[in-house]
Amino acid sequence: MAKTIEAKDIMLKIAEIIISELKLEDITAETFDPDLDLVDELGIDSMDLTTVALVLQDEYNIIIDEDDYPTLKTVRLISDYIQKELKDK
């Protein structure tokens, strides 16, 4: 049985990972817009997204299918994906 993790907690953790991996300055996980388009507005490329996905896989002990990467465009969408994967475990 997978433990229940609040969506807000997942979104904060995702934001922390993105901020850390991309070395973003002047932003915190609490102020990170969960609906910001990571590719179009933040400029994340496929390598950055892969790195973030790998860290999230380790963090939550899930598998993120590479075919799903293009759909993971915002922190909210990534959080929804993680919640679904945790629920399906």
N, C-alpha and C positions, 0 to 999 in steps of 0.2 A: 504494500500500500504506500503510495507516494505521499509525502507530506505536503500539506497545503501551504502555498506561499502566496502572499497577497500580491496582486497585480502592481500596486504602487511600489512595493519592495523590489519586484523584478525590474520595473522600469528604472528605478534609482540605480540598481546594480548595473544594468545595461548602460545607462548614461555614464556611470563611473568608469566602466571598462572603455567606452568610446573616448572619454576625456583622457584617460590614462594612455591608451594605445596611440591616440593621435596627437598626444601632447598639446591638447587645447588649453588655452589660457583664458582668464577672465570669465570663466563659466564654471558652475558647480552642478552636481547631479540634480540638486533641487531646482535650479533655474533652467535646466536643459528642457527645451520644448519637446515633448514626446511625439509631436506630430511633424517635427522638422524633417524634411526629406533629406536623408543622409547623403544621397548621391547628388541630387540636383542643387540643394541649398548649402550643403556642408562640403561637398566635393570629395566624398569618400570614393576611392576607386576599388576595383575588385580585390586587390591585394589587401587593402585595409579591411574590407568587409570579411574576407577570409580569415584574417587574424582575429577580428572580433568574434566571428563565429566559433573559431577554435577555442578561444578563451571561454566563451559561453558554454560550449560543450563540456569543457572540464569543470566549470563552475556548477553546472546543473546536472552533470552526468547524463547527458542526452546526446542524440545524434541529430545534427542539422544536415539534411540532404543538400548537396551542392546545387541540385536543380531548383531548390527553394530560395537560394540566395537572392535572385532578382526580385523576389516578392518582399524581402525584408528591408523595406525602404525607410521605415521610421522606428523609433524606439517602441512605440505602441504596437506596431505590427510584429516586431521581434518578441515583445512581451507576450502577445497573444499566441504566437507560435510556441514559445517555451511553455506556456501554461498548458497548451494542448498536448505537447509532448510529455509533460509531467503527468498529466491526467491519464494518458494512454499507457503509462508504464505499469 
